């Protein structure tokens, strides 16, 4: 998977994620340009020598001329508007995105009739900071980069061949992930949203709630707070509008996961308030779950090699080859990464 | 506050905390010896040149001869037994401890009639690992080290002078904290237990529960888990028996704090499952709480000096001077640190 598979890349939205992708591509001397709504952030990027503009229509016409891969990196609330502009100015470009929920984006993509030109994406990396000023090179190194393939799965399930243009786009998106140092993990839209509700959106809800409970303890609690508190609240530093965007647009998947979590706490509350307080069940099953998740990381911790080995099983896939969509489904079940060739 | 105030130190229990204290004192060439139940850990410590034994009675007789400061660093469940041995073999030594709950320890101390020889302690530092093998020099650097003073507050409240022997012991415990690089934070037993329920025990309950919810998501969720999940679950790696010990012995303070946390989640669940899902209130108040807690850290983040400035307000106190117990109460209200002179 080399950058030879990558056309010029047009990034719409240069916040933490979009900006970091631009830095990574630019550092590899790949052809990248972009659009940002904020004039001050755009000027800051221009001063660093990046090829960016505040004119969306103009940027999209340029993308159309260059047959660029368009990366939608705006907040969820702006995706509909950006897709409308793409449908108008660059309807034949391949499109991907980096939004942290996939079903709401896919619904909008379909409503604009762009699904044959779309492969969803979600790099699982970030910091508690946001905006161009927070972007940095190398942010995605070794991170998972979810890549959706529902369009191909739907066609394949109906016995319809997947168009070559879509397979090519899938390769491009996997290549984009790869050149930033990330690992492409194929996943369906719905399984993605359920998984990130568990491992990303729930932790955000927890961080906000725990920050409030800690703050209720006043200066003494703040003074005594150590690693466990800091680790669990760090992401409460995130701009609340971004947290709302993630959680609200993924509420359908998040609510049942939140219910699972609340049920565990309610059980713990019951055993802790018994005459003989006990946390036996939660502490033991929690630790087993933690160890099991770590064990799946396999070589990552055990390797003595200075070269870190990815913990994710890899499957090499040739998009368009017979059975390739079935292969993606197998990798998804393993949480594995795909290498296209 | 120099190590001149410190008599020989006798550490009972050489796990992560007791072992790390031994390493710190030893590195400063202070007189330190100790006891550990485990023969293999004791041998490991001996091989590193530490003065440790598996004979508790013998170690305590030595402590009595040397008028040592005894540090109880065994798990909560073993504290009663250790106090009984101290009452038998070293009843005149000063005693402190490093157990993560203070009321259950203080109750046991009183039941052995040792309260005039006891100043409770709790260094707010640790890792997810345990045992001598996990101990390390410098673990407490810049950490808060809670130091209790209920005995003095009770006497002072009743208009009874605090015995000089107790004031001297208080100085010794603050000095112990100081020589490990920690900051002594005076706190009453009950306010300590309430604060650590918020900032330590609740995060442990959260980590266990979140690990289970993440694990339910299978390999895909594990593959997609990034910083927010890892930060919030890290302490689920802790030995479950230690987590049980902390949470079960502090259940009285932990249950109401858990109720506060559950109530926030139940509210969030309600607004997220509305027709128009919203996390506005939680995201905004959580972020405000986080920022407020950070703002209290004052100079810590803003200082441009290469010498880090402590975020905790400092008050210099001369134990035994008129009004000194009242000073401790003022520092406690600020979550500040005490410097004895």
Interface residues (C-beta under 8 A of the other chain):
Chain A: X124 X125 X126 X127 X143 X144 X146 X185 X187 X191 X192 X194 X195 X196 X198 X199 X200 X202 X203 X204 X205 X206 X207 X208 X209 X210 X211 X212 X213 X214 X215 X216 X217 X218 X219 X220 X221 X222 X223 X224 X225 X226 X227 X228 X229 X231 X232 X233 X234 X235 X236 X237 X238 X239 X240 X241 X243 X244 X247 X248 X249 X251 X254 X255 X257 X258 X259 X260 X261 X262 X264 X265 X266 X268 X269 X272 X273 X277 X278 X279 X280 X282 X283 X284 X285 X286 X287 X289 X290 X291 X292 X293 X294 X296 X297 X312 X332 X333 X334 X335 X336 X337
Chain B: X124 X125 X126 X127 X143 X144 X146 X185 X187 X191 X192 X194 X195 X196 X198 X199 X200 X202 X203 X204 X205 X206 X207 X208 X209 X210 X211 X212 X213 X214 X215 X216 X217 X218 X219 X220 X221 X222 X223 X224 X225 X226 X227 X228 X229 X231 X232 X233 X234 X235 X236 X237 X238 X239 X240 X241 X243 X244 X247 X248 X249 X251 X254 X255 X257 X258 X259 X260 X261 X262 X264 X265 X266 X268 X269 X272 X273 X277 X278 X279 X280 X282 X283 X284 X285 X286 X287 X289 X290 X291 X292 X293 X294 X296 X297 X312 X332 X333 X334 X335 X336 X337
